[in-house]
Amino acid sequence: MGLHQAMSAAAAPRIVRIVAGMIRNDQGRVLLVRKRGAEVFQQPGGKRDAGDQDDLHTLARELKEELGCTMQRDGAQLLGCFSASAANEPGCVVEAIVYEVRASGPFTACAEIEALQWVDPAQPGDLPIAQLSREQLLPLMIPKP
Ligand SMILES: Nc1nc2c([nH]c(=O)n2[C@H]2C[C@H](O)[C@@H](COP(=O)(O)OP(=O)(O)OP(=O)(O)O)O2)c(=O)[nH]1
């Protein structure tokens, strides 16, 4: 590796790839979660496991683990791939493949989730929210006039 390549490799932030889910309730509120020890709320979801067959499999597994709910694969809508500073890993960039999905509850804080919150995407208030959700994902969920 030449000096130039070495310098750009050192400067490149580590990329954390995740699959994240947008779940809306009947009032148009979006479900956010906060992990134990974390300060900010974010979308449910997480990293792909070796045994996962595809992104929706990853998402269904994470939603079951984190919220105890059952995701419906049918009707899942790919919203796109988005990136921002990773909320819980300083110096890393999160790259998220994001789906809007339906899931049947009840929704409860399970495993490493300490709190969950249904948030009005147009008025998230002063809830601490991870950059990706606050700046990119919640705005997608604001109903068009
Ligand atoms: N799940 C999720 N992670 C996010 C979001 N926004 C954001 O910055 N991140 C960051 C938090 C972490 O720094 C990183 C990895 O997410 P994660 O901690 O949910 O992944 P995971 O459950 O599979 O990982 P792990 O606890 O097993 O290490 O991505 C988001 O909306 N959803």
The ligand as a Gaussian input file, in Angstrom:
#p B3LYP/6-31G(d) Opt

LIG

0 1
 N      -30.593000      -0.304000      14.743000
 C      -30.273000       0.948000      14.481000
 N      -28.981000       1.361000      14.656000
 C      -28.710000       2.657000      14.390000
 C      -29.694000       3.563000      13.920000
 N      -29.126000       4.797000      13.746000
 C      -27.837000       4.674000      14.121000
 O      -27.008000       5.567000      14.155000
 N      -27.578000       3.361000      14.490000
 C      -26.288000       2.884000      14.965000
 C      -26.315000       2.480000      16.415000
 C      -25.106000       1.622000      16.473000
 O      -23.973000       2.485000      16.592000
 C      -25.069000       0.947000      15.111000
 C      -25.456000      -0.511000      15.120000
 O      -26.757000      -0.715000      15.467000
 P      -27.286000      -1.832000      16.481000
 O      -26.598000      -1.687000      17.811000
 O      -28.774000      -1.751000      16.465000
 O      -26.914000      -3.226000      15.829000
 P      -27.028000      -4.676000      16.442000
 O      -28.136000      -4.727000      17.481000
 O      -27.124000      -5.651000      15.336000
 O      -25.607000      -4.764000      17.093000
 P      -25.067000      -5.372000      18.407000
 O      -25.878000      -4.762000      19.548000
 O      -25.242000      -6.839000      18.251000
 O      -23.635000      -4.878000      18.382000
 O      -25.892000       1.738000      14.267000
 C      -31.025000       3.118000      13.746000
 O      -31.924000       3.849000      13.363000
 N      -31.258000       1.799000      14.033000

